[in-house]
Amino acid sequence: KVLFVQKFGYDVDDIDEDGAAWIKKAGCSVMETLEEKLAEVQCLYHEKFGADAGLEDDAYDSQLQSYEKSLQELKVLFVQKHGHDIDDVDEDGCVWIKTAGCSVMETLDEKLAEVKC
């Protein structure tokens, strides 16, 4: 048995009936190691920034609402300054104006119908 362990690195009793070797590992699991590293990073973050890493859900939601409100205010200011919505500008900077009502052709057709009557 000693020669087998020296040659293969595991005991012959660690092999099951299918020939698979079951290796016993001592120490921390991967999850425990990750949790330890996370705790260490959180402590370092707290030391550097004076706050806990990651906002609490309520604080995050409050901050998100504040940003959304600011975005809406900026959109209103943009419309006041430029006369069109920021969403009307494409990636090339071209402004697309939305029109409602009849098209030019429909208007001409209506006028032609009036003249014919």
GUTOR-853375 format. One record per atom (N, C-alpha, C): atom name; x, y, z. Coordinates in Angstrom, 3 decimals. Example, Ala and Ser with C-alpha at 12.3 -4.5 7.8 and 13.67 -1.06 7.14 Angstrom:
# GUTOR-853375
{r 'N', {13.190, -5.690, 7.800}},
{r 'CA', {12.300, -4.500, 7.800}},
{r 'C', {13.200, -3.300, 7.800}},
{r 'N', {12.850, -2.250, 7.080}},
{r 'CA', {13.670, -1.060, 7.140}},
{r 'C', {12.900, 0.030, 7.870}},
***
This chain:
# GUTOR-853375
{r 'N', {0.813, -1.200, 0.000}},
{r 'CA', {0.000, 0.000, 0.000}},
{r 'C', {0.853, 1.260, 0.000}},
{r 'N', {1.943, 1.243, 0.704}},
{r 'CA', {2.807, 2.411, 0.803}},
{r 'C', {3.379, 2.762, -0.574}},
{r 'N', {3.815, 1.749, -1.320}},
{r 'CA', {4.347, 1.990, -2.659}},
{r 'C', {3.272, 2.558, -3.582}},
{r 'N', {2.034, 2.067, -3.434}},
{r 'CA', {0.926, 2.564, -4.253}},
{r 'C', {0.678, 4.042, -3.966}},
{r 'N', {0.657, 4.410, -2.689}},
{r 'CA', {0.449, 5.806, -2.292}},
{r 'C', {1.584, 6.671, -2.818}},
{r 'N', {2.819, 6.182, -2.712}},
{r 'CA', {3.960, 6.953, -3.203}},
{r 'C', {3.880, 7.154, -4.721}},
{r 'N', {3.453, 6.109, -5.435}},
{r 'CA', {3.416, 6.196, -6.893}},
{r 'C', {2.243, 7.021, -7.394}},
{r 'N', {1.018, 6.840, -6.813}},
{r 'CA', {-0.192, 7.466, -7.348}},
{r 'C', {-0.695, 8.653, -6.521}},
{r 'N', {-0.245, 8.798, -5.302}},
{r 'CA', {-0.649, 9.943, -4.488}},
{r 'C', {-1.938, 9.743, -3.722}},
{r 'N', {-2.511, 8.551, -3.795}},
{r 'CA', {-3.718, 8.247, -3.030}},
{r 'C', {-3.712, 6.770, -2.676}},
{r 'N', {-4.532, 6.428, -1.683}},
{r 'CA', {-4.585, 5.067, -1.155}},
{r 'C', {-5.419, 4.175, -2.061}},
{r 'N', {-5.056, 2.919, -2.148}},
{r 'CA', {-5.795, 1.947, -2.942}},
{r 'C', {-7.225, 1.792, -2.424}},
{r 'N', {-7.452, 2.068, -1.163}},
{r 'CA', {-8.803, 1.974, -0.581}},
{r 'C', {-9.700, 3.128, -1.027}},
{r 'N', {-9.101, 4.159, -1.659}},
{r 'CA', {-9.877, 5.300, -2.139}},
{r 'C', {-10.493, 5.044, -3.509}},
{r 'N', {-10.273, 3.877, -4.081}},
{r 'CA', {-10.815, 3.533, -5.400}},
{r 'C', {-12.100, 2.744, -5.203}},
{r 'N', {-13.169, 3.166, -5.887}},
{r 'CA', {-14.436, 2.448, -5.771}},
{r 'C', {-14.491, 1.298, -6.773}},
{r 'N', {-15.644, 0.607, -6.815}},
{r 'CA', {-15.780, -0.568, -7.677}},
{r 'C', {-15.726, -0.231, -9.172}},
{r 'N', {-15.963, 1.035, -9.530}},
{r 'CA', {-15.885, 1.451, -10.928}},
{r 'C', {-14.483, 1.885, -11.326}},
{r 'N', {-13.566, 1.911, -10.385}},
{r 'CA', {-12.199, 2.317, -10.684}},
{r 'C', {-11.946, 3.800, -10.506}},
{r 'N', {-12.953, 4.538, -10.027}},
{r 'CA', {-12.794, 5.973, -9.807}},
{r 'C', {-12.128, 6.210, -8.463}},
{r 'N', {-11.135, 7.079, -8.463}},
{r 'CA', {-10.430, 7.402, -7.229}},
{r 'C', {-11.146, 8.543, -6.523}},
{r 'N', {-11.433, 8.352, -5.255}},
{r 'CA', {-12.071, 9.380, -4.432}},
{r 'C', {-10.992, 10.029, -3.592}},
{r 'N', {-10.715, 11.277, -3.901}},
{r 'CA', {-9.649, 11.994, -3.212}},
{r 'C', {-10.252, 12.765, -2.049}},
{r 'N', {-9.667, 12.568, -0.886}},
{r 'CA', {-10.102, 13.299, 0.296}},
{r 'C', {-9.292, 14.574, 0.380}},
{r 'N', {-9.993, 15.672, 0.590}},
{r 'CA', {-9.302, 16.948, 0.648}},
{r 'C', {-9.592, 17.584, 2.000}},
{r 'N', {-8.576, 18.005, 2.656}},
{r 'CA', {-8.732, 18.643, 3.959}},
{r 'C', {-8.605, 20.144, 3.782}},
{r 'N', {-9.254, 20.872, 4.653}},
{r 'CA', {-9.162, 22.321, 4.589}},
{r 'C', {-10.496, 22.944, 4.221}},
{r 'N', {-10.442, 24.192, 3.811}},
{r 'CA', {-11.647, 24.950, 3.497}},
{r 'C', {-12.205, 24.547, 2.142}},
{r 'N', {-13.531, 24.625, 2.037}},
{r 'CA', {-14.158, 24.405, 0.740}},
{r 'C', {-13.964, 25.660, -0.107}},
{r 'N', {-14.258, 25.547, -1.377}},
{r 'CA', {-14.137, 26.695, -2.275}},
{r 'C', {-15.049, 27.817, -1.799}},
{r 'N', {-16.255, 27.470, -1.376}},
{r 'CA', {-17.209, 28.482, -0.919}},
{r 'C', {-16.690, 29.208, 0.324}},
{r 'N', {-16.117, 28.446, 1.248}},
{r 'CA', {-15.567, 29.072, 2.453}},
{r 'C', {-14.414, 30.015, 2.100}},
{r 'N', {-13.578, 29.600, 1.159}},
{r 'CA', {-12.458, 30.441, 0.730}},
{r 'C', {-12.968, 31.725, 0.087}},
{r 'N', {-13.992, 31.604, -0.772}},
{r 'CA', {-14.568, 32.791, -1.407}},
{r 'C', {-15.203, 33.724, -0.382}},
{r 'N', {-15.891, 33.151, 0.599}},
{r 'CA', {-16.515, 33.979, 1.639}},
{r 'C', {-15.458, 34.724, 2.445}},
{r 'N', {-14.340, 34.071, 2.721}},
{r 'CA', {-13.254, 34.724, 3.451}},
{r 'C', {-12.671, 35.880, 2.628}},
{r 'N', {-12.472, 35.643, 1.328}},
{r 'CA', {-11.938, 36.696, 0.463}},
{r 'C', {-12.916, 37.857, 0.343}},
{r 'N', {-14.204, 37.550, 0.258}},
{r 'CA', {-15.224, 38.600, 0.190}},
{r 'C', {-15.191, 39.442, 1.461}},
{r 'N', {-15.115, 38.801, 2.608}},
{r 'CA', {-15.055, 39.535, 3.873}},
{r 'C', {-13.818, 40.428, 3.921}},
{r 'N', {-12.700, 39.923, 3.421}},
{r 'CA', {-11.471, 40.713, 3.406}},
{r 'C', {-11.616, 41.938, 2.495}},
{r 'N', {-12.196, 41.750, 1.311}},
{r 'CA', {-12.392, 42.857, 0.378}},
{r 'C', {-13.351, 43.892, 0.966}},
{r 'N', {-14.397, 43.424, 1.626}},
{r 'CA', {-15.347, 44.355, 2.238}},
{r 'C', {-14.671, 45.185, 3.322}},
{r 'N', {-13.811, 44.570, 4.102}},
{r 'CA', {-13.078, 45.315, 5.140}},
{r 'C', {-12.148, 46.354, 4.508}},
{r 'N', {-11.445, 45.963, 3.450}},
{r 'CA', {-10.552, 46.905, 2.772}},
{r 'C', {-11.337, 48.062, 2.166}},
{r 'N', {-12.488, 47.774, 1.598}},
{r 'CA', {-13.344, 48.817, 1.024}},
{r 'C', {-13.793, 49.784, 2.106}},
{r 'N', {-14.210, 49.219, 3.248}},
{r 'CA', {-14.662, 50.058, 4.365}},
{r 'C', {-13.526, 50.942, 4.876}},
{r 'N', {-12.322, 50.392, 4.961}},
{r 'CA', {-11.166, 51.178, 5.414}},
{r 'C', {-10.861, 52.319, 4.446}},
{r 'N', {-10.957, 52.046, 3.148}},
{r 'CA', {-10.594, 53.044, 2.150}},
{r 'C', {-11.668, 54.111, 1.978}},
{r 'N', {-12.942, 53.710, 1.919}},
{r 'CA', {-14.022, 54.638, 1.597}},
{r 'C', {-14.887, 55.027, 2.794}},
{r 'N', {-14.711, 54.370, 3.925}},
{r 'CA', {-15.481, 54.716, 5.113}},
{r 'C', {-16.940, 54.314, 5.038}},
{r 'N', {-17.270, 53.414, 4.149}},
{r 'CA', {-18.649, 52.950, 4.005}},
{r 'C', {-18.617, 51.476, 3.653}},
{r 'N', {-19.743, 50.837, 3.886}},
{r 'CA', {-19.831, 49.427, 3.537}},
{r 'C', {-19.946, 49.270, 2.032}},
{r 'N', {-19.337, 48.235, 1.512}},
{r 'CA', {-19.424, 47.947, 0.081}},
{r 'C', {-20.842, 47.516, -0.244}},
{r 'N', {-21.416, 48.102, -1.283}},
{r 'CA', {-22.778, 47.747, -1.674}},
{r 'C', {-23.781, 48.515, -0.852}},
{r 'N', {-24.696, 49.172, -1.521}},
{r 'CA', {-25.737, 49.912, -0.810}},
{r 'C', {-26.835, 48.959, -0.359}},
{r 'N', {-27.473, 49.293, 0.744}},
{r 'CA', {-28.638, 48.524, 1.166}},
{r 'C', {-29.733, 48.716, 0.130}},
{r 'N', {-30.681, 47.801, 0.082}},
{r 'CA', {-31.740, 47.869, -0.928}},
{r 'C', {-32.507, 49.185, -0.866}},
{r 'N', {-32.870, 49.625, 0.332}},
{r 'CA', {-33.632, 50.872, 0.461}},
{r 'C', {-32.804, 52.069, -0.005}},
{r 'N', {-31.552, 52.103, 0.387}},
{r 'CA', {-30.682, 53.204, -0.026}},
{r 'C', {-30.469, 53.172, -1.533}},
{r 'N', {-30.328, 51.987, -2.097}},
{r 'CA', {-30.151, 51.845, -3.542}},
{r 'C', {-31.392, 52.334, -4.274}},
{r 'N', {-32.578, 51.897, -3.827}},
{r 'CA', {-33.824, 52.322, -4.461}},
{r 'C', {-34.004, 53.833, -4.370}},
{r 'N', {-33.672, 54.397, -3.221}},
{r 'CA', {-33.785, 55.842, -3.030}},
{r 'C', {-32.854, 56.585, -3.981}},
{r 'N', {-31.627, 56.109, -4.100}},
{r 'CA', {-30.654, 56.732, -4.999}},
{r 'C', {-31.106, 56.602, -6.446}},
{r 'N', {-31.643, 55.437, -6.806}},
{r 'CA', {-32.123, 55.211, -8.172}},
{r 'C', {-33.275, 56.160, -8.502}},
{r 'N', {-34.203, 56.341, -7.572}},
{r 'CA', {-35.319, 57.270, -7.783}},
{r 'C', {-34.811, 58.700, -7.949}},
{r 'N', {-33.806, 59.053, -7.175}},
{r 'CA', {-33.220, 60.389, -7.288}},
{r 'C', {-32.602, 60.594, -8.671}},
{r 'N', {-31.897, 59.578, -9.178}},
{r 'CA', {-31.305, 59.666, -10.509}},
{r 'C', {-32.371, 59.758, -11.594}},
{r 'N', {-33.436, 58.979, -11.446}},
{r 'CA', {-34.516, 59.018, -12.434}},
{r 'C', {-35.190, 60.387, -12.463}},
{r 'N', {-35.368, 60.982, -11.287}},
{r 'CA', {-35.969, 62.315, -11.210}},
{r 'C', {-35.050, 63.340, -11.886}},
{r 'N', {-33.755, 63.229, -11.622}},
{r 'CA', {-32.801, 64.144, -12.253}},
{r 'C', {-32.802, 63.974, -13.767}},
{r 'N', {-32.917, 62.751, -14.230}},
{r 'CA', {-32.960, 62.495, -15.668}},
{r 'C', {-34.184, 63.146, -16.296}},
{r 'N', {-35.331, 63.037, -15.650}},
{r 'CA', {-36.545, 63.663, -16.170}},
{r 'C', {-36.394, 65.184, -16.214}},
{r 'N', {-35.792, 65.771, -15.182}},
{r 'CA', {-35.567, 67.215, -15.162}},
{r 'C', {-34.633, 67.633, -16.296}},
{r 'N', {-33.593, 66.824, -16.548}},
{r 'CA', {-32.678, 67.130, -17.646}},
{r 'C', {-33.373, 67.052, -18.995}},
{r 'N', {-34.266, 66.085, -19.156}},
{r 'CA', {-35.003, 65.960, -20.417}},
{r 'C', {-35.877, 67.182, -20.652}},
{r 'N', {-36.504, 67.689, -19.597}},
{r 'CA', {-37.337, 68.887, -19.723}},
{r 'C', {-36.470, 70.079, -20.118}},
{r 'N', {-35.315, 70.236, -19.471}},
{r 'CA', {-34.405, 71.333, -19.808}},
{r 'C', {-33.910, 71.220, -21.247}},
{r 'N', {-33.654, 70.008, -21.704}},
{r 'CA', {-33.207, 69.790, -23.083}},
{r 'C', {-34.276, 70.237, -24.068}},
{r 'N', {-35.542, 69.883, -23.807}},
{r 'CA', {-36.642, 70.277, -24.691}},
{r 'C', {-36.775, 71.798, -24.707}},
{r 'N', {-36.652, 72.419, -23.530}},
{r 'CA', {-36.768, 73.872, -23.464}},
{r 'C', {-35.655, 74.555, -24.267}},
{r 'N', {-34.457, 74.012, -24.219}},
{r 'CA', {-33.331, 74.638, -24.892}},
{r 'C', {-33.315, 74.346, -26.393}},
{r 'N', {-33.599, 73.108, -26.797}},
{r 'CA', {-33.423, 72.701, -28.184}},
{r 'C', {-34.729, 72.574, -28.971}},
{r 'N', {-35.847, 72.563, -28.285}},
{r 'CA', {-37.128, 72.500, -28.981}},
{r 'C', {-37.539, 71.110, -29.420}},
{r 'N', {-36.808, 70.107, -29.058}},
{r 'CA', {-37.181, 68.718, -29.363}},
{r 'C', {-36.658, 67.812, -28.270}},
{r 'N', {-37.231, 66.627, -28.210}},
{r 'CA', {-36.876, 65.648, -27.190}},
{r 'C', {-35.529, 65.007, -27.507}},
{r 'N', {-34.777, 64.672, -26.488}},
{r 'CA', {-33.483, 64.007, -26.696}},
{r 'C', {-33.673, 62.662, -27.384}},
{r 'N', {-34.819, 62.027, -27.190}},
{r 'CA', {-35.094, 60.739, -27.817}},
{r 'C', {-35.318, 60.868, -29.318}},
{r 'N', {-35.480, 62.104, -29.813}},
{r 'CA', {-35.649, 62.332, -31.247}},
{r 'C', {-34.315, 62.401, -31.985}},
{r 'N', {-33.198, 62.322, -31.265}},
{r 'CA', {-31.865, 62.408, -31.866}},
{r 'C', {-31.319, 60.993, -32.023}},
{r 'N', {-30.873, 60.660, -33.254}},
{r 'CA', {-30.316, 59.326, -33.468}},
{r 'C', {-28.825, 59.307, -33.150}},
{r 'N', {-28.183, 58.159, -33.348}},
{r 'CA', {-26.778, 58.009, -32.974}},
{r 'C', {-25.840, 58.883, -33.799}},
{r 'N', {-26.318, 59.371, -34.962}},
{r 'CA', {-25.506, 60.263, -35.790}},
{r 'C', {-25.710, 61.731, -35.445}},
{r 'N', {-26.618, 62.013, -34.502}},
{r 'CA', {-26.894, 63.391, -34.122}},
{r 'C', {-28.001, 64.031, -34.938}},
{r 'N', {-28.640, 63.267, -35.811}},
{r 'CA', {-29.739, 63.800, -36.628}},
{r 'C', {-31.024, 63.816, -35.819}},
{r 'N', {-31.796, 64.881, -35.969}},
{r 'CA', {-33.057, 65.021, -35.253}},
{r 'C', {-34.190, 64.494, -36.138}},
{r 'N', {-34.987, 63.625, -35.585}},
{r 'CA', {-36.144, 63.077, -36.276}},
{r 'C', {-37.382, 63.701, -35.669}},
{r 'N', {-38.101, 64.465, -36.433}},
{r 'CA', {-39.288, 65.154, -35.951}},
{r 'C', {-40.513, 64.283, -36.241}},
{r 'N', {-41.295, 64.064, -35.216}},
{r 'CA', {-42.514, 63.279, -35.358}},
{r 'C', {-43.661, 64.219, -35.703}},
{r 'N', {-44.430, 63.849, -36.703}},
{r 'CA', {-45.589, 64.660, -37.071}},
{r 'C', {-46.844, 63.830, -36.914}},
{r 'N', {-47.914, 64.497, -36.597}},
{r 'CA', {-49.198, 63.825, -36.439}},
{r 'C', {-50.181, 64.453, -37.414}},
{r 'N', {-51.126, 63.685, -37.851}},
{r 'CA', {-52.135, 64.213, -38.755}},
{r 'C', {-51.958, 63.660, -40.150}},
{r 'N', {-52.451, 64.386, -41.109}},
{r 'CA', {-52.438, 63.950, -42.498}},
{r 'C', {-51.076, 64.168, -43.132}},
{r 'N', {-50.747, 63.275, -44.053}},
{r 'CA', {-49.522, 63.462, -44.818}},
{r 'C', {-49.781, 64.507, -45.899}},
{r 'N', {-48.730, 64.949, -46.542}},
{r 'CA', {-48.846, 65.940, -47.605}},
{r 'C', {-49.733, 65.388, -48.721}},
{r 'N', {-49.555, 64.148, -49.084}},
{r 'CA', {-50.363, 63.535, -50.148}},
{r 'C', {-51.835, 63.491, -49.766}},
{r 'N', {-52.126, 63.151, -48.505}},
{r 'CA', {-53.524, 63.111, -48.064}},
{r 'C', {-54.141, 64.506, -48.124}},
{r 'N', {-53.380, 65.510, -47.710}},
{r 'CA', {-53.874, 66.889, -47.754}},
{r 'C', {-54.146, 67.313, -49.197}},
{r 'N', {-53.237, 66.999, -50.119}},
{r 'CA', {-53.436, 67.336, -51.532}},
{r 'C', {-54.640, 66.601, -52.118}},
{r 'N', {-54.816, 65.355, -51.754}},
{r 'CA', {-55.978, 64.586, -52.228}},
{r 'C', {-57.281, 65.215, -51.744}},
{r 'N', {-57.291, 65.660, -50.479}},
{r 'CA', {-58.499, 66.295, -49.938}},
{r 'C', {-58.806, 67.593, -50.685}},
{r 'N', {-57.780, 68.395, -50.934}},
{r 'CA', {-57.960, 69.652, -51.653}},
{r 'C', {-58.435, 69.400, -53.087}},
{r 'N', {-57.900, 68.371, -53.714}},
{r 'CA', {-58.314, 68.015, -55.075}},
{r 'C', {-59.783, 67.579, -55.089}},
{r 'N', {-60.162, 66.835, -54.079}},
{r 'CA', {-61.563, 66.397, -53.986}},
{r 'C', {-62.483, 67.592, -53.807}},
{r 'N', {-62.061, 68.586, -53.020}},
{r 'CA', {-62.862, 69.796, -52.815}},
{r 'C', {-63.012, 70.557, -54.123}},
{r 'N', {-61.943, 70.666, -54.881}},
{r 'CA', {-61.962, 71.398, -56.132}},
{r 'C', {-62.889, 70.703, -57.143}},
{r 'N', {-62.869, 69.392, -57.161}},
{r 'CA', {-63.695, 68.624, -58.098}},
{r 'C', {-65.164, 68.788, -57.797}},
{r 'N', {-65.524, 69.021, -56.550}},
{r 'CA', {-66.934, 69.137, -56.180}},
{r 'C', {-67.553, 70.382, -56.659}},
***
